Amino acid sequence: MRPVRISAVCAVLTILLGVAALVGWAIGIVALRGFSDPMLQMRPITATGLILSGTALLLLTLSKGPLLSRVGYVLAFLVTALGVSTLFDHLTGHTYSPDLGALFPEVGHLTYTQMVPASSVNFILKGLALLCLNWETQKGRRPAQYLSVLSSIAPFQVLIAYTHGTHSLLSVGSNPYLTQMALQTAVAWILLSLGTLCARPNAGFMKNILAESHSGSAIRRMLVLAILVPIGLAWITQAAGQNEFYHPGFGASVFTLLSIIL
């Protein structure tokens, strides 16, 4: 599949995840918005932002005319503004961002109605990435690609945490709301990051990664190994420790050693 098509598919899937979450809140289907624990459910404001982000990415990826591109940039600006306003809410303790509780009564029963700070930061990063999607520096670098990589860090950590069970996200110390997010939210962020990276495959560092050459193939294989091997090692060492095959400290040392070797 061509990278641009991958970008479009990622954008559409992100929109669908956001719409599904809103439907879940509207008709009371928890599975559409996350797990049974309220802290692991996608908030309506997050779903709305993801729909805007996916639509902006789709328009900027497939648009061949100035009108749709301008609409995409307007949506990207709204995404950035949403991230700034919700982050300001977290920093000040007051609510200045849109409140969707009136549209979804179930939200009013939650003790924590806003998106987590990690999502607020990601909306800022993703909005800026979309706004500068076509900007290239004199050295041939694309800031949008670096912003997309940054926006994938927190959701990727959340996805890894989910492989160890939901309890790993519900017991994270004195600030439990920093990175807690629904599984659908984390997946949507990864899709948006991948989609933004594939939107301009012939520029920046994506040009080397997606190159139809031996070096490009080698880079892609190394990236897959660099992602999957540590996750697999961490899961195996933790599972062995939980089954008391050895002390957790020994498992951590084995994981560290294997990571260094590989």
C-alpha positions in Angstrom: 0.0 0.0 0.0 1.3 3.5 -0.9 2.3 5.6 2.1 -0.3 8.3 1.2 -3.0 5.7 1.3 -1.7 4.5 4.7 -2.0 8.1 5.9 -5.6 8.3 4.7 -6.6 5.0 6.2 -5.0 6.1 9.6 -7.0 9.3 9.4 -10.3 7.5 8.7 -9.7 5.0 11.5 -9.0 7.8 13.9 -12.2 9.5 13.0 -14.1 6.2 13.5 -12.6 5.7 16.9 -13.6 9.2 17.9 -17.2 8.8 16.6 -17.5 5.3 18.2 -16.6 6.9 21.6 -19.2 9.6 21.2 -21.8 7.0 20.3 -20.7 5.0 23.4 -21.3 8.0 25.6 -24.6 8.8 23.9 -26.2 5.3 24.2 -24.3 4.0 27.2 -22.1 1.4 25.6 -18.9 1.3 27.7 -16.9 -0.9 25.3 -17.0 1.8 22.6 -15.2 4.3 24.8 -12.8 2.1 26.8 -12.7 -0.3 29.8 -15.1 -0.5 32.7 -13.0 1.7 34.9 -14.0 5.4 34.2 -10.4 6.5 34.2 -9.8 4.3 31.2 -12.6 5.6 29.0 -12.1 8.1 26.2 -13.7 11.5 27.2 -16.1 13.2 24.8 -13.8 16.2 24.5 -10.9 13.9 23.5 -13.1 12.1 21.0 -14.0 15.4 19.4 -10.4 16.5 19.2 -9.4 13.2 17.6 -12.2 13.6 15.0 -11.0 17.1 14.2 -7.4 15.8 13.9 -8.3 12.9 11.7 -10.4 15.1 9.4 -7.6 17.7 9.2 -5.0 15.0 8.3 -7.3 13.4 5.7 -8.0 16.8 4.0 -4.3 17.8 4.0 -3.2 14.4 2.7 -5.7 13.9 -0.1 -6.6 17.5 -1.0 -5.5 18.7 -4.5 -7.0 22.1 -4.2 -6.6 25.2 -2.0 -10.1 25.2 -0.5 -9.9 21.8 1.2 -6.3 22.5 2.3 -7.5 25.7 4.0 -10.2 23.8 5.8 -7.6 21.3 6.9 -5.4 24.1 8.3 -8.4 25.7 10.1 -9.1 22.3 11.7 -5.5 21.9 12.6 -5.6 25.3 14.3 -8.7 24.3 16.3 -6.9 21.1 17.4 -3.9 23.2 18.6 -6.3 25.6 20.4 -8.1 22.7 22.1 -4.8 21.4 23.4 -3.7 24.8 24.7 -7.0 25.4 26.4 -7.2 22.0 28.1 -3.6 22.2 29.2 -4.3 25.6 30.7 -7.2 24.0 32.6 -4.8 21.5 34.1 -2.3 24.1 35.0 -4.7 26.6 36.6 -7.3 24.2 38.0 -10.1 26.1 36.2 -12.2 25.0 33.2 -11.9 27.2 30.1 -12.2 24.5 27.5 -15.5 23.3 26.0 -17.7 21.3 28.4 -19.6 18.5 26.7 -21.3 17.3 29.9 -24.7 18.8 28.8 -24.6 16.7 25.6 -23.6 13.5 27.4 -25.2 13.2 30.9 -23.1 10.2 31.9 -20.0 12.5 31.9 -21.5 14.4 34.8 -21.2 11.3 37.0 -17.4 11.2 36.5 -15.0 12.6 39.1 -12.6 13.5 36.3 -14.2 14.8 33.2 -11.3 16.3 31.2 -8.8 14.6 29.0 -5.5 13.7 30.6 -2.5 16.1 30.4 -0.7 13.8 28.0 -3.6 14.2 25.5 -3.6 17.9 25.9 0.1 18.1 25.1 -0.5 15.7 22.2 -3.2 17.9 20.7 -0.8 20.8 20.7 1.9 18.7 19.1 -0.4 17.2 16.5 -2.0 20.5 15.7 1.4 22.1 15.1 2.5 19.1 13.1 -0.5 19.5 10.8 -0.1 23.2 10.5 3.6 22.8 9.3 3.0 19.6 7.4 4.5 21.1 4.2 7.2 23.2 5.8 10.7 22.0 5.1 13.9 23.7 6.5 16.9 24.6 4.4 18.6 21.4 5.5 15.7 19.3 4.2 14.1 18.5 7.6 10.4 18.4 8.2 9.4 19.6 11.7 6.0 17.9 11.4 7.8 14.5 11.4 9.6 15.2 14.6 6.5 16.6 16.3 4.7 13.4 15.2 7.3 11.2 16.8 7.1 13.2 20.0 3.3 12.8 20.1 3.6 9.1 19.9 5.7 8.7 23.0 3.0 8.9 25.7 0.4 6.7 23.9 3.1 4.1 23.0 4.0 3.9 26.7 0.3 3.5 27.5 -0.1 0.7 24.9 2.9 -1.1 26.4 1.4 -0.7 29.9 -1.9 -2.3 28.7 0.1 -5.5 27.8 0.7 -5.8 31.5 -2.9 -5.4 32.5 -5.1 -2.4 33.2 -3.9 -2.3 36.8 -0.6 -1.0 35.6 -2.3 2.2 34.5 -4.6 2.5 37.6 -1.7 2.5 40.1 0.8 5.1 39.1 1.6 7.0 42.3 0.3 10.4 43.5 -0.4 11.8 40.0 -2.5 9.0 38.4 -4.1 11.3 35.7 -0.9 12.3 33.9 -0.9 9.6 31.3 -4.0 7.4 31.9 -5.9 7.1 28.7 -8.3 4.7 27.1 -6.9 2.0 24.9 -8.8 3.5 21.9 -7.3 6.9 22.6 -3.7 5.5 22.6 -4.4 3.6 19.4 -5.8 6.8 17.8 -2.7 8.7 18.7 -0.5 6.1 17.2 -2.6 6.1 14.0 -2.4 9.9 13.8 1.4 9.8 14.3 1.8 7.1 11.6 -0.6 8.9 9.3 1.2 12.2 9.6 4.6 10.5 9.0 3.3 8.8 5.8 1.5 11.9 4.5 4.7 13.2 3.0 6.8 10.1 2.3 9.3 11.7 -0.1 10.6 14.3 2.4 12.6 14.5 5.6 13.8 11.3 7.3 10.7 9.4 6.0 12.4 9.5 2.6 15.2 7.3 3.8 12.9 5.0 5.9 10.5 4.4 3.0 13.1 4.2 0.3 12.8 1.3 -2.1 16.4 0.2 -1.6 18.5 -2.2 0.5 19.3 0.5 3.1 15.6 1.5 3.3 14.6 -2.2 3.9 17.4 -2.5 6.5 16.1 0.6 8.4 12.5 -0.7 8.4 13.6 -4.1 9.8 15.7 -2.5 12.5 12.8 -0.3 13.5 10.5 -3.2 13.8 13.0 -5.1 15.9 13.8 -2.1 18.0 10.1 -1.8 18.9 9.0 -5.4 19.3 12.0 -7.0 21.0 12.1 -4.8 24.1 8.4 -5.1 24.5 8.6 -8.9 24.2 11.5 -9.1 26.6 9.8 -6.9 29.2 6.6 -9.0 29.0 8.5 -12.3 29.3 10.6 -11.2 32.3 7.7 -9.7 34.1 5.5 -12.8 33.5 8.3 -15.0 34.8 8.7 -12.8 37.9 5.0 -12.9 38.6 5.0 -16.7 38.5 8.0 -16.6 40.9 10.5 -18.2 38.6 12.9 -15.7 40.0 13.1 -12.5 42.1 11.8 -9.3 40.3 15.2 -7.7 40.7 16.9 -10.6 38.8 14.3 -10.2 36.1 15.0 -6.5 35.7 18.7 -7.3 35.4 18.1 -9.9 32.7 15.9 -7.5 30.8 18.5 -4.7 31.0 21.3 -7.0 29.9 19.4 -8.4 26.9 18.4 -4.9 25.9 22.0 -3.8 25.9 23.1 -6.9 23.9 20.3 -6.6 21.3 
